[in-house]
Amino acid sequence: MGQKTNPIGNRLGIIRGWDSNWFGGKNYGDRIAEDYKIRRYLEARLSKGGISRIFIERTLKLVTVTITTARPGLIIGKGGQEVDKLKEELKKLTGKDIQINIFEIKRPELDAVLVADSIAKQIENRISYRRAVKMAMASTMRMGAEGIKVQISGRLNGAEMARSESFKEGRIPLSTFRADIDYHIGEALTQYGKLGVKVWIMKGEVYGKRDLSPLVGQPKKGGPSRGDRDNNRRPSRDKK
């Protein structure tokens, strides 16, 4: 099971949260299509911004877009000018009020999206795929990852027949749900066609409950949980 499914989708609701957080109702399909348009537009518009994930949250009148990136300065711009432009462009695209939040990725070597894109760009620049993969794996393990696996597929080195080659270091327990595994599929455009770049990164294991909200560090909304209410109750007096 774990060997065939997407590691992120296999852990949704357990240790991973959803990239889109809203209630759809009758307009569910329209909102899915709108989220897709927003993501494709931002990925094309900010192709050099080192974007990892794009989270979308909705209320009745506001769409909140949270961008995680390794290069926040490039997206924000001088005095926030680029962010203001993005807001206006997305407002024209969706016809709704837009709020944009930018989160910086402190360690891009541990992000599967950025690692896969880095390997793909090096292959497009005619660097040996083996060298690009080994350099990326060494950087990831040096930053504290417990394991990394990379698979390159396609006409490697211009071979007539397509094949796949895998590289692995450390451990990647795909069937362990508490294992925090990041995953991404990238593409490299070469003169011989497309090469697929798959990256798995094992960051560690998660024990206990985990906040699945993408806005890490933000205060939670709502009252105390049931466990908190039970702990705050006054102790009952024993009847004699």
C-alpha positions as CSV (number, residue, x, y, z in Angstrom):
1,M,0.0,0.0,0.0
2,G,2.6,2.5,1.1
3,Q,4.8,1.6,-1.9
4,K,2.2,2.6,-4.5
5,T,0.4,5.6,-3.1
6,N,1.5,9.3,-2.8
7,P,3.2,9.6,0.7
8,I,1.5,12.9,1.3
9,G,-2.0,11.8,0.4
10,N,-1.5,8.7,2.4
11,R,-0.9,10.8,5.5
12,L,-3.6,13.4,5.1
13,G,-5.5,13.9,8.4
14,I,-2.8,12.0,10.3
15,I,0.3,14.1,10.3
16,R,-0.3,16.2,7.1
17,G,-2.9,18.8,6.5
18,W,-4.7,19.9,3.3
19,D,-3.5,22.6,1.0
20,S,-7.0,23.9,0.5
21,N,-9.0,24.6,3.7
22,W,-12.7,25.7,3.1
23,F,-16.2,24.4,3.0
24,G,-17.6,24.1,-0.5
25,G,-21.3,23.2,-0.4
26,K,-23.0,23.5,-3.8
27,N,-20.0,25.5,-5.2
28,Y,-17.5,22.8,-4.4
29,G,-16.5,22.1,-8.1
30,D,-16.2,25.8,-8.9
31,R,-13.9,26.4,-5.9
32,I,-11.7,23.4,-6.8
33,A,-11.3,24.8,-10.3
34,E,-10.6,28.3,-9.0
35,D,-7.9,26.9,-6.6
36,Y,-6.3,25.1,-9.5
37,K,-6.2,28.4,-11.6
38,I,-4.7,30.3,-8.7
39,R,-1.9,27.7,-8.1
40,R,-1.1,27.4,-11.8
41,Y,-1.0,31.2,-12.2
42,L,1.3,31.7,-9.2
43,E,3.6,28.9,-10.2
44,A,4.0,30.5,-13.7
45,R,4.2,34.0,-12.4
46,L,6.7,33.2,-9.7
47,S,8.7,30.5,-11.4
48,K,12.0,31.9,-10.1
49,G,10.7,32.5,-6.6
50,G,11.5,29.1,-5.1
51,I,7.9,28.3,-4.3
52,S,7.2,25.1,-2.4
53,R,3.5,24.9,-1.4
54,I,0.5,27.2,-1.9
55,F,-2.2,27.1,0.8
56,I,-5.7,28.5,0.1
57,E,-8.2,29.3,2.8
58,R,-11.7,30.9,2.2
59,T,-14.3,32.8,4.0
60,L,-17.5,34.3,2.5
61,K,-15.8,37.4,1.1
62,L,-12.1,36.7,1.4
63,V,-9.6,34.3,-0.2
64,T,-6.3,33.9,1.8
65,V,-3.3,32.6,-0.1
66,T,-0.3,31.5,1.8
67,I,2.9,31.0,-0.2
68,T,5.9,29.1,1.3
69,T,9.1,30.0,-0.5
70,A,12.8,29.9,-0.1
71,R,13.2,33.4,-1.6
72,P,10.6,35.7,0.1
73,G,12.4,38.9,-0.9
74,L,11.9,38.2,-4.6
75,I,8.1,37.7,-4.1
76,I,7.5,40.6,-1.7
77,G,9.6,43.1,-3.7
78,K,10.8,46.5,-2.6
79,G,8.3,47.9,0.0
80,G,5.8,45.1,-0.8
81,Q,5.2,46.3,-4.3
82,E,5.3,42.9,-5.9
83,V,2.8,41.5,-3.3
84,D,0.4,44.4,-4.1
85,K,0.6,43.6,-7.8
86,L,-0.1,39.9,-7.1
87,K,-3.2,40.9,-5.1
88,E,-4.6,42.9,-8.0
89,E,-3.8,40.2,-10.5
90,L,-5.5,37.5,-8.5
91,K,-8.4,39.8,-7.8
92,K,-8.9,40.2,-11.6
93,L,-8.5,36.4,-12.0
94,T,-11.1,35.4,-9.3
95,G,-13.2,38.5,-8.9
96,K,-12.8,38.3,-5.1
97,D,-10.8,40.0,-2.4
98,I,-7.4,38.5,-1.9
99,Q,-5.0,38.4,1.1
100,I,-1.5,37.1,0.6
101,N,0.8,35.7,3.3
102,I,4.5,34.8,2.7
103,F,6.3,32.2,4.8
104,E,10.0,31.7,4.4
105,I,11.5,28.1,4.2
106,K,14.5,28.2,6.5
107,R,16.0,24.9,5.3
108,P,15.2,24.4,1.5
109,E,17.4,21.3,1.5
110,L,14.7,19.4,3.4
111,D,11.9,20.4,1.1
112,A,11.1,17.8,-1.6
113,V,9.6,20.4,-4.1
114,L,12.7,22.6,-4.0
115,V,15.1,19.6,-4.1
116,A,13.3,18.1,-7.1
117,D,13.2,21.4,-9.0
118,S,16.9,22.0,-8.2
119,I,17.9,18.6,-9.7
120,A,15.7,19.2,-12.7
121,K,17.2,22.6,-13.4
122,Q,20.7,21.2,-13.2
123,I,19.8,18.4,-15.7
124,E,18.4,21.0,-18.0
125,N,21.7,22.9,-17.8
126,R,23.4,19.7,-19.0
127,I,24.9,18.7,-15.7
128,S,25.2,14.9,-15.3
129,Y,22.1,13.6,-13.5
130,R,24.2,11.4,-11.3
131,R,26.2,14.3,-10.1
132,A,23.2,16.5,-9.5
133,V,21.4,13.8,-7.5
134,K,24.4,12.9,-5.4
135,M,25.0,16.6,-4.5
136,A,21.4,17.1,-3.6
137,M,21.3,14.0,-1.5
138,A,24.5,15.0,0.4
139,S,23.1,18.5,1.1
140,T,19.8,17.0,2.4
141,M,21.5,14.5,4.7
142,R,23.9,17.2,6.0
143,M,20.9,19.3,7.0
144,G,19.6,16.5,9.3
145,A,17.3,14.4,7.2
146,E,17.0,10.7,8.2
147,G,16.7,9.5,4.6
148,I,16.3,10.5,1.0
149,K,15.4,8.7,-2.2
150,V,15.6,10.1,-5.7
151,Q,14.3,8.4,-8.9
152,I,15.1,9.6,-12.4
153,S,13.1,8.3,-15.3
154,G,13.2,8.8,-19.1
155,R,15.8,8.7,-21.8
156,L,18.8,9.1,-19.5
157,N,21.9,10.4,-21.3
158,G,20.0,10.3,-24.5
159,A,19.5,6.5,-24.6
160,E,17.1,5.1,-27.2
161,M,15.1,3.2,-24.6
162,A,13.7,5.0,-21.5
163,R,14.6,3.6,-18.1
164,S,14.6,4.5,-14.4
165,E,17.4,4.8,-12.0
166,S,17.1,5.2,-8.2
167,F,19.4,6.5,-5.6
168,K,18.8,6.1,-1.9
169,E,20.5,7.1,1.4
170,G,19.2,6.5,4.9
171,R,15.7,5.1,5.5
172,I,12.3,5.9,3.9
173,P,9.6,3.9,5.8
174,L,6.7,4.5,3.4
175,S,4.3,2.2,5.4
176,T,4.8,4.0,8.7
177,F,2.1,6.7,9.0
178,R,3.9,8.6,11.8
179,A,6.9,9.0,9.4
180,D,7.1,12.6,8.2
181,I,7.9,12.0,4.5
182,D,7.9,14.8,2.0
183,Y,7.4,13.9,-1.7
184,H,7.3,15.7,-5.1
185,I,7.5,14.9,-8.8
186,G,9.5,17.3,-10.9
187,E,10.2,17.4,-14.7
188,A,13.3,18.3,-16.6
189,L,13.0,19.3,-20.3
190,T,16.0,18.0,-22.3
191,Q,16.7,17.8,-26.0
192,Y,15.8,14.1,-25.8
193,G,12.4,14.7,-24.1
194,K,11.1,14.9,-20.5
195,L,12.8,13.3,-17.6
196,G,10.8,12.7,-14.4
197,V,12.4,13.5,-11.1
198,K,10.8,11.9,-8.0
199,V,12.1,12.9,-4.5
200,W,11.2,11.4,-1.1
201,I,12.7,13.0,2.0
202,M,12.3,11.4,5.5
203,K,12.4,14.2,8.1
204,G,11.7,12.1,11.2
205,E,8.8,10.5,13.1
206,V,5.8,12.4,14.6
207,Y,4.5,11.2,18.0
208,G,1.3,12.4,19.6
209,K,-1.1,15.0,18.2
210,R,0.1,17.5,15.5
211,D,-1.4,20.7,14.4
212,L,-2.4,20.1,10.8
213,S,-3.0,23.8,10.0
214,P,-0.6,25.2,7.4
215,L,-0.4,28.5,9.4
216,V,2.1,27.2,11.9
217,G,2.5,29.5,14.9
218,Q,-0.8,31.3,14.5
219,P,-3.2,31.2,17.5
220,K,-6.0,28.7,17.3
221,K,-9.6,29.9,16.9
222,G,-12.4,28.8,19.2
223,G,-12.7,27.9,22.9
224,P,-10.7,25.4,24.9
225,S,-10.9,21.7,24.0
226,R,-12.8,19.2,26.0
227,G,-9.6,18.0,27.6
228,D,-8.7,21.5,28.7
229,R,-12.2,22.0,30.2
230,D,-11.9,18.8,32.1
231,N,-8.5,19.8,33.5
232,N,-9.8,23.2,34.6
233,R,-12.7,21.8,36.6
234,R,-12.5,22.1,40.3
235,P,-12.0,18.8,42.2
236,S,-15.1,17.4,43.7
237,R,-15.4,17.0,47.4
238,D,-15.7,13.5,48.7
239,K,-18.9,12.9,50.5
240,K,-18.5,11.6,54.0
